[in-house]
Amino acid sequence: MKNQPLTDELEKLKEELLKMARLLEQQVHNSVKSMIDKDINLAREVINRDDIIDQMQLDIEKKCLSLIAMKQPMAGDLRFIGTALRIIIDMERMADHAEDIAQITIDLYDQHYIKPLIDIPRMAAIAAEMIQKAIKAFTDKKSNLAMELIPLENEMDGLYNQVFSELLLYMMQDTKNIPQATDLLLAAGHLERIGDHATNFGEMVIYTIKGERLDLNKMARSQRK
């Protein structure tokens, strides 16, 4: 590391972040796919692969701290590394939510779903789009892409509220539905939280590019009023 230019090291760091993001995106997709298809093997694969993301976070964190100590980056480069340290935390937490969804798949494996899974897959698609936009905004250094997370966050929250209302109705109609409806609501909640972490990601991208801090979740809430 001592003999390599900082620009080369930062490019390698970006590649490692992209690799972690791609695996995260796959984990989110597969966790919901396992639920839709009742694929218990895929759910177990998601759970097992979470350790890989955990290790990626540790490796990237170590690299970032080493770059700060040995290269003494300034201004924009330092913000880039600081952002990397923040977004790997968000990505690791998003992966944890995917793991939790996979565990719900296993818990519900032998049960017939009380309702068709329509909105949860839609939430998963939005979550994937949010991850993609956040990553592209980061790699392309385009803050306008990060701002595009706001309407997606609103859409995600709207779907969650819809799922909540529908599942609450199922609970009220028959108390036997309560355990499964609770699990499905938890799955939707995990996806909603993934969206929140994606907006956190976007906030750090904007900070890297412009050096200013915005609260995208707050901006999204203000648009809903």
Secondary structure, 3 states (H helix, E strand, C coil): CCCCCHHHHHHHHHHHHHHHHHHHHHHHHHHHHHHHHCCHHHHHHHHHHHHHHHHHHHHHHHHHHHHHHHHCCCHHHHHHHHHHHHHHHHHHHHHHHHHHHHHHHHHCCCCCCCCCCCHHHHHHHHHHHHHHHHHHHHHHCCHHHHHCHHHHHHHHHHHHHHHHHHHHHHHHHCHHHHHHHHHHHHHHHHHHHHHHHHHHHHHHHHHHHHCCCCCHHHHHHHHHC
